[in-house]
Amino acid sequence: MGEKEAPPGSGSRDPGKRANAIPFGGTLNGAGEHLEGAQAQAGMDRSMSLWEHLRELKSRIKIIAAAYIASLVFWLLIPAGAFDPSTLFTGMYYPMIAVILDNAKSLAAGKVTIIMGSMTAPLEIYFLASAVMSLITASPVIGYEIYKFVDPALRPGEKHGLGRFVAAFVGLFCAGAFIGYFILSPAIIRFMTFFANIVGATAIVGAGDYYGMVFMATGATAIAFTAPAVFLLLVNYGILSTDALAKNRLMSTWACTS
């Protein structure tokens, strides 16, 4: 009679295969070494990724700085009559920022007499107004560079929410600046000159005080108008909760209206 074949699953195995088998402990040791190597490689990848992010941040800051400097040169040096060469030979040189300052002066409608106030006041106003206008002019580039820097880390839903926030923020900021410049600033001037007339005082104000009031009213109103968009962004990203806002309704209302 022939030998019976060992049934599948029995202890009888090929000696050659058994000799070539890797011990169980050796398999674990090899897997552990492989895991440690993968973790070390992942750490190196993260380090390289960090340096790449820093290099990208550096390049975007350079772009923002270049845009701001170009805007500063535009407002400080480019003549308002750049497209009228005849003005360059009349000795009447007015930079672009002079157009903004003349317009701000017209808000008083002749109710206020603006004087120099101090020897350095005109120079301070010249550079401060140019710096503010340069920041406003370069703001689209600044916003775009910030968005492109954080864009890779956002999920599709977060990108959509951030896009809506940017649109709402820009719209509210522009609306607030418009109201602060064309409505609030003239109203403040009329209010103050009204009381000057009551007490029989002549409305004479220093240039620094006048232009500071106009730019402060414009900037503060523009920033205040963006508060709802900022609160909505914080709620959408879970930084603030609606329950916390409801419990502190008075504080939230004050923050949005102040």
MIMIDREN-331901 format. One record per residue (C-alpha): residue number from 1; residue in one letter; y, x, z. Coordinates in Angstrom, 3 decimals, padded with zeros to 6 digits. Each point is the difference from the previous one (the first is absolute). Layout:
<recs>
 num residu    north     east       up
 NUM      A        Y        X        Z
...
</recs>
This chain:
<recs>
 num residu    north     east       up
   1      M  000.000  000.000  000.000
   2      G  003.517  001.275 -000.819
   3      E  002.576  000.753  002.623
   4      K  002.201 -002.850  000.996
   5      E  003.659  000.337 -000.838
   6      A  002.296 -000.053  002.924
   7      P  001.947 -003.238  000.096
   8      P  003.746  000.148 -000.466
   9      G  001.877  000.661  003.230
  10      S -002.907  001.893  001.638
  11      G  000.471  003.372  001.679
  12      S -001.655  001.887 -002.889
  13      R  002.687  001.817 -002.044
  14      D  000.119  002.851 -002.482
  15      P  000.051  003.319  001.929
  16      G  002.345  001.494 -002.605
  17      K  002.533 -002.760  000.418
  18      R -000.307  000.282  003.790
  19      A  000.706  003.705 -000.182
  20      N  003.131 -000.556 -002.076
  21      A  001.365 -002.797  002.230
  22      I  003.250  000.671  001.878
  23      P -000.235 -000.568  003.738
  24      F  001.886 -002.977  001.340
  25      G  002.116  002.164  002.275
  26      G  000.922  002.242 -002.913
  27      T  001.138 -003.006 -002.005
  28      L  002.325 -001.056  002.823
  29      N  001.347  003.509  000.351
  30      G  000.700  000.172 -003.724
  31      A  001.665 -003.396  000.025
  32      G  002.124  001.041  002.953
  33      E  001.122  003.161 -001.739
  34      H  000.779 -001.986 -003.147
  35      L  002.026 -002.525  002.039
  36      E  001.964  002.763  001.712
  37      G  000.724  001.580 -003.372
  38      A  001.181 -003.344 -001.395
  39      Q  002.272 -000.544  002.994
  40      A  001.472  003.475 -000.371
  41      Q  000.588 -000.604 -003.701
  42      A  001.607 -003.359  000.792
  43      G  002.307  001.741  002.479
  44      M  001.005  002.487 -002.691
  45      D  000.653 -002.888 -002.416
  46      R  002.202 -001.729  002.563
  47      S  001.957  003.214  000.563
  48      M  000.533  000.414 -003.716
  49      S  001.039 -003.641 -000.254
  50      L  002.553  000.502  002.784
  51      W  001.542  002.987 -001.766
  52      E  000.096 -001.973 -003.242
  53      H  001.868 -002.795  001.770
  54      L  002.465  002.488  001.447
  55      R  000.614  001.530 -003.417
  56      E  000.525 -003.453 -001.479
  57      L  002.409 -000.870  002.821
  58      K  001.915  003.215 -000.651
  59      S  000.306 -000.751 -003.711
  60      R  001.206 -003.567  000.642
  61      I  002.566  001.194  002.545
  62      K  001.302  002.401 -002.643
  63      I  000.380 -002.875 -002.456
  64      I  001.842 -002.097  002.612
  65      A  002.306  002.920  000.850
  66      A  000.738  000.618 -003.694
  67      A  000.820 -003.682 -000.543
  68      Y  002.296 -000.062  003.037
  69      I  001.820  003.196 -001.017
  70      A  000.460 -001.321 -003.540
  71      S  001.466 -003.234  001.419
  72      L  002.263  001.993  002.302
  73      V  001.323  002.041 -002.912
  74      F  000.595 -003.206 -001.951
  75      W  002.124 -001.609  002.726
  76      L  001.809  003.181  001.093
  77      L  000.779  001.757 -003.277
  78      I -000.364 -002.255 -003.039
  79      P  003.440 -001.399 -000.864
  80      A  000.429 -003.746 -000.109
  81      G  001.540  000.351 -003.471
  82      A -002.819  002.160 -001.332
  83      F -000.108 -002.038 -003.196
  84      D  003.773  000.369 -000.465
  85      P  000.628  003.724 -000.591
  86      S  003.785 -000.497  000.049
  87      T -000.110 -000.472  003.776
  88      L -001.235  003.560  000.420
  89      F  003.343  001.404 -001.239
  90      T  002.336 -002.257  001.991
  91      G -000.694  001.649  003.344
  92      M -001.221 -003.334  001.414
  93      Y -003.567  000.832  000.949
  94      Y -001.875 -002.841  001.715
  95      P -003.698  000.450  000.791
  96      M -002.387 -002.928 -000.199
  97      I  000.121 -000.549  003.768
  98      A  003.732 -000.776 -000.336
  99      V -000.940 -003.193 -001.856
 100      I -002.047 -001.180  003.000
 101      L  002.748  000.928  002.463
 102      D  002.679 -001.767 -002.053
 103      N -002.146 -003.103 -000.111
 104      A -000.569  000.151  003.757
 105      K  003.765  000.345  000.508
 106      S  000.611 -003.105 -002.091
 107      L -002.013 -002.062  002.491
 108      A  003.024  000.113  002.320
 109      A  002.052 -001.893 -002.630
 110      G  003.190  001.692  001.173
 111      K -000.319 -001.286  003.574
 112      V -000.595  003.496  001.419
 113      T  001.880  003.268 -000.492
 114      I -002.455  002.906 -000.123
 115      I  001.239  003.393  001.163
 116      M -001.696  003.393  000.068
 117      G -000.398  000.068  003.781
 118      S -000.921  003.702  000.184
 119      M  000.097  003.028 -002.259
 120      T -003.766  000.027 -000.528
 121      A -000.518 -003.772 -000.334
 122      P  000.230 -000.141 -003.843
 123      L -002.515  002.829 -000.387
 124      E -002.385 -001.606  002.473
 125      I  000.234 -003.354 -001.790
 126      Y -000.490  001.689 -003.378
 127      F -003.270  001.673  001.005
 128      L -001.311 -002.805  002.230
 129      A  000.523 -002.674 -002.648
 130      S -001.606  002.250 -002.633
 131      A -003.009  000.630  002.259
 132      V -000.497 -003.722  000.615
 133      M  000.345 -000.905 -003.674
 134      S -002.360  002.835 -000.975
 135      L -002.622 -001.357  002.390
 136      I  000.353 -003.476 -001.510
 137      T -000.143  001.381 -003.554
 138      A -003.089  002.104  000.707
 139      S -001.766 -002.750  001.974
 140      P -002.160 -001.181 -002.963
 141      V -001.351  003.538 -000.433
 142      I -000.535  000.331  003.748
 143      G -001.877 -003.304  000.175
 144      Y -002.123  000.813 -003.042
 145      E -001.011  003.434  001.318
 146      I -000.931 -001.403  003.407
 147      Y -002.037 -002.759 -001.646
 148      K -001.871  002.453 -002.257
 149      F -000.776  002.230  002.989
 150      V -001.614 -002.776  002.085
 151      D -001.499 -001.858 -002.975
 152      P -003.393  001.848 -000.069
 153      A -000.684 -000.951  003.639
 154      L  000.546 -003.722 -000.526
 155      R -002.567 -002.659 -000.826
 156      P  000.716 -002.394 -002.897
 157      G  001.074 -002.761  002.381
 158      E  002.255  002.378  001.909
 159      K  001.596  001.213 -003.232
 160      H  000.845 -003.583 -000.929
 161      G  001.488 -000.641  003.447
 162      L  002.019  003.218 -000.130
 163      G  001.344 -000.919 -003.440
 164      R  001.214 -003.357  001.295
 165      F  001.569  001.694  003.006
 166      V  001.906  002.480 -002.192
 167      A  001.295 -002.812 -002.215
 168      A  001.065 -002.091  003.012
 169      F  001.546  002.997  001.756
 170      V  002.075  001.042 -003.026
 171      G  001.121 -003.590 -000.669
 172      L  001.011 -000.634  003.616
 173      F  001.716  003.390  000.265
 174      C  002.093 -000.652 -003.117
 175      A  000.858 -003.532  001.172
 176      G  001.053  001.300  003.405
 177      A  002.124  002.777 -001.513
 178      F  001.695 -002.501 -002.314
 179      I  000.816 -002.366  002.873
 180      G  001.119  002.817  002.288
 181      Y  002.312  001.548 -002.595
 182      F  001.506 -003.010 -001.759
 183      I -000.057 -002.621  002.781
 184      L -000.314  001.561  003.460
 185      S  002.387  002.958 -000.452
 186      P  002.916 -002.114 -001.358
 187      A -000.641 -002.539  002.761
 188      I  000.261  002.718  002.668
 189      I  003.255  001.274 -001.546
 190      R  001.523 -003.496 -000.089
 191      F -001.130 -000.656  003.573
 192      M  001.599  003.191  001.314
 193      T  003.252 -000.390 -001.944
 194      F  000.273 -003.589  001.255
 195      F  000.266  001.221  003.582
 196      A  002.311  002.842 -001.082
 197      N  002.389 -002.630 -001.359
 198      I -000.220 -002.006  003.238
 199      V  001.101  002.951  002.112
 200      G  002.559  001.083 -002.602
 201      A -001.694  003.339 -000.762
 202      T -000.039  001.739 -003.339
 203      A -003.550  000.410 -001.308
 204      I -000.203  003.774 -000.448
 205      V -003.439  001.578  000.210
 206      G -001.383  003.484 -000.567
 207      A -002.032  000.639 -003.120
 208      G -003.025  001.073  002.042
 209      D  000.027 -003.191  002.058
 210      Y  000.477 -002.250 -003.015
 211      Y -002.665  001.460 -002.283
 212      G -002.338  000.484  002.960
 213      M  000.275 -003.711  000.780
 214      V -000.696 -000.992 -003.621
 215      F -003.049  002.256 -000.395
 216      M -001.311 -000.855  003.467
 217      A  000.252 -003.751 -000.612
 218      T -001.676  000.363 -003.388
 219      G -002.844  002.227  001.221
 220      A -000.667 -001.934  003.203
 221      T -000.144 -003.324 -001.835
 222      A -002.326  001.418 -002.659
 223      I -002.397  001.394  002.622
 224      A  000.098 -003.191  002.069
 225      F -000.993 -002.075 -003.029
 226      T -003.187  002.082 -000.452
 227      A -001.333 -000.820  003.491
 228      P -002.147 -003.005 -001.125
 229      A -001.739  002.121 -002.653
 230      V -000.706  002.754  002.552
 231      F -001.431 -002.485  002.520
 232      L -002.198 -001.544 -002.696
 233      L -001.345  003.428 -000.969
 234      L -000.797  000.853  003.628
 235      V -001.846 -003.306  000.454
 236      N -002.003  000.415 -003.231
 237      Y -001.171  003.477  001.029
 238      G -000.908 -001.128  003.518
 239      I  002.655  002.081  001.764
 240      L  001.593 -003.156  001.382
 241      S -001.701 -003.301  000.700
 242      T  001.408 -003.457 -000.505
 243      D -000.858 -000.798  003.623
 244      A  002.174  002.877  001.212
 245      L  002.872 -001.180 -002.177
 246      A -000.404 -003.569  001.266
 247      K  000.041  001.146  003.639
 248      N  003.121  002.082 -000.623
 249      R  001.708 -002.463 -002.310
 250      L  003.459  000.689  001.436
 251      M -000.333  003.757 -000.451
 252      S -001.374 -000.411 -003.528
 253      T  002.870 -002.315 -000.968
 254      W  002.522  002.451  001.428
 255      A -001.575  002.890 -001.946
 256      C  000.166 -001.966 -003.257
 257      T  003.615 -001.078  000.492
 258      S  001.528  003.064  001.648
</recs>
